[in-house]
Amino acid sequence: MPSRATKYNPFFMVYGSEAVLRTDLEYGSPRLKAYNKRTNKETQENSVDQLEEARDMALLNSARYQPKLQRYHDKHVRKRDLNVGDLILHRRQSNQGCHKLTPPWEGPYVVAEVLKPGMYKLTDKKGAAFTNAWNIEQLRRFYP
């Protein structure tokens, strides 16, 4: 008696073998008639060789692409640096209680400390500091 998986799922696959439908077995599909174990083994080995070659080509293409991408990035991205004391806005973290006309930026806040390039500690105008650090991607310079 066939297992439950093969009884109800004709596409059930076992590792290392190919699924064959019952109708293919009963009516003798061309795929089954043309099956030859020796030639299939050779074809599989050729496919594996071609796969390795395709992986090598992909690796070479990636190695060529990376420097071009770096040059493009360096050419088109403007570097932004903020200094201590600059007024900035930070991106709103939650949209709860907001409507579609609510601005996406909150602030202004003051840069209190530069932790490393692109990471900043903020304070509000009264001097109360935020506990978390902010990435430059969530910050925008404020011009009063």
N, C-alpha and C positions, 0 to 999 in steps of 0.2 A: 504494500500500500504506500503511495507517495506521501511524503511529509505534508504537513498542513500548508507550508509556504509554497510548495510547488503545485499543490492541488488547486489553490485559489489564486495564485499569481503566476501566470504563464511566463513572465519575464524574470522570475527568480534566478539570480546568478550566484554561482559558487566561484570562489576565487580560483583562477586558473582555467576556467572553462567558459564557454560561450553559451548564451541562452538560445534554445531552439524551440520554436513553437510546436505544439502537437500537430497542428495542421501541416506544417512543413514535413514532419515525419510521416504522416499518413499519406499525403499526396506526392511526396518526393519532390521537393522544391529544387530548382536548378542549382541553388547554392549548395545543397547537400549532395547532389549528384556530381558536382564538379570538385568536391572535397578530395584532396590528396594530402596525406599527412606529410610526406617528404617535401613537396613544394611549399606547403604552408609553413614548415619550419624554416626553409630558406627565405621565404618572404618575410617572416617575422624577424629573422636576423638582419635582413636588409633594412627593415623598418627601424630597428633599434639603432643601426649605424646612421641612418638618415636623421633620426631623432638627436643623436649626439652631435651630428654636424649642424643641425638647426640650432641647438643650444649654444654651440661655439659661435655661430654667426650672430646670434642674439647678444651674446656677451661682447663680441667685437663692436657691434652697432651701439650697444650701451656705452662702451668705453669711448667711442667717437662722439656720442651725443652729450655726455656729461660736461666736457670742457666748453662746448658750444652753449649749453644751458647756463653754465657759470658766467661766461662772457656776456650773454644776454641779460642775465640778472644784474650783474655789476653795472652794465651800461644803462639800464632802464629804471632801476630802483634807486630812489633818492634816500639817502641816509638821514634819519631824524634823530636828533639828540635833544634832550631836555636838560636843563640845569636846575639846581636848587633855587627855589624862589619863583620859578615860572608858574604862571596861571594856566591850568589845563582843565579840560572836561574829560569825564570818563564815561564809557558806554554803559547805558542802563542795564543792570544785570537781570532784572525781572520785569516782565510786561504786565504783571498782575495789577489790576486797578487802573490800567492805562487804556486810552482809546487810540484810534488810528492817527490822531493829530498830535499826540503827545511826542515831544522831541526824544530822539533816541539817546541823547547825551544828558548827563547830570553834572552839575557843578556851578560855578568854578571851584576848583581846589588848588592847593599849592603843593608843588613838589618839595617834600621835606628831605628826602635822601635818595641818592642814586646808589642802588645796591650793586648793580653791574650794568654794562651797556644794554639798554632796552628794558630794564626792570627798576621800578621806582616805588618809593613809599610816599603816601600822600597825607596831607592834613587839610582840614577845612579852614575857613577864614578865621575861626576862633582859636585854632591851634590844636584841636582834638585830632589825634593821629588815627589812621586806619590800621587795623592789625595785619591785614594782608598786603602783599606787594602786587603791583599792577604791571602788566606787560605793555610795551609801547603800542601794540596792536589795539589795545582797548583805550588808548589815550589820544587826545587831540588838543593842540594848543588853543588857548582861549585868548581872544583879542577884545579887551573891554572897549 
